[in-house]
Amino acid sequence: EAGVAQSPRYKIIEKRQSVAFWCNPISGHATLYWYQQILGQGPKLLIQFQNNGVVDDSQLPKDRFSAERLKGVDSTLKIQPAKLEDSAVYLCASRQNRDLKSYTFGSGTRLTVV
Amino acid sequence: QKEVEQDPGPLSVPEGAIVSLNCTYSNSAFQYFMWYRQYSRKGPELLMYTYSSGNKEDGRFTAQVDKSSKYISLFIRDSQPSDSATYLCAMRRGNTGFQKLVFGTGTRLLVSP
């Protein structure tokens, strides 16, 4: 079974620039998550999708972050404009309904804002 | 106060040692408790999960949950250098798709040969 695919693996941008991350979940996983993991901290949920609808975006800084999941499969997370404090690893995860064991993370995109 | 507290370490042990990793939490509504292992430059991978209080064993790993003390533990027996990683505890209120997973900060474990 293929895992959760994310790209790019690394990105370096200047502050105030924009950046986008892409995630392809495991086939058949209806739930998709984006997490932010700052160095030395645990992952923090940014947004959760159920199919192509948003379930929870309470911790997404909506003035600069946006995410979409068209057709209920792939998802993109965008930051515009980026700030220094956005430097982190952005993890995508997917899950089958009600199956905690299926909760699978991708390897993440490491963003450095300079 | 954070919902989930975890000592960041690092915790250094010799090969073959028994390792104890712990988390405390403040929200008594948490019912599902998980341990993830995260290697450098990789995403977290699920090691074990437990529902409510009690113990669960899987090979060299044992997870314990004490809901009365709001305290969870992961024990690793006969630790190996390949166990060197960051261990994250995580918990959630329920198993419906709308329950958020809350992570600890992670404990970095170093097992020396």
Boltz contact constraints between the chains, C-beta under 6 A:
constraints:
  - contact:
      token1: [A, 31]
      token2: [B, 97]
      max_distance: 6.0
  - contact:
      token1: [A, 41]
      token2: [B, 105]
      max_distance: 6.0
  - contact:
      token1: [A, 42]
      token2: [B, 88]
      max_distance: 6.0
  - contact:
      token1: [A, 42]
      token2: [B, 103]
      max_distance: 6.0
  - contact:
      token1: [A, 42]
      token2: [B, 104]
      max_distance: 6.0
  - contact:
      token1: [A, 42]
      token2: [B, 105]
      max_distance: 6.0
  - contact:
      token1: [A, 42]
      token2: [B, 106]
      max_distance: 6.0
  - contact:
      token1: [A, 43]
      token2: [B, 103]
      max_distance: 6.0
  - contact:
      token1: [A, 45]
      token2: [B, 100]
      max_distance: 6.0
  - contact:
      token1: [A, 50]
      token2: [B, 97]
      max_distance: 6.0
  - contact:
      token1: [A, 55]
      token2: [B, 98]
      max_distance: 6.0
  - contact:
      token1: [A, 91]
      token2: [B, 43]
      max_distance: 6.0
  - contact:
      token1: [A, 97]
      token2: [B, 97]
      max_distance: 6.0
  - contact:
      token1: [A, 98]
      token2: [B, 95]
      max_distance: 6.0
  - contact:
      token1: [A, 100]
      token2: [B, 49]
      max_distance: 6.0
  - contact:
      token1: [A, 105]
      token2: [B, 43]
      max_distance: 6.0
  - contact:
      token1: [A, 105]
      token2: [B, 44]
      max_distance: 6.0
  - contact:
      token1: [A, 106]
      token2: [B, 43]
      max_distance: 6.0
  - contact:
      token1: [A, 107]
      token2: [B, 42]
      max_distance: 6.0
  - contact:
      token1: [A, 107]
      token2: [B, 43]
      max_distance: 6.0
  - contact:
      token1: [A, 108]
      token2: [B, 43]
      max_distance: 6.0
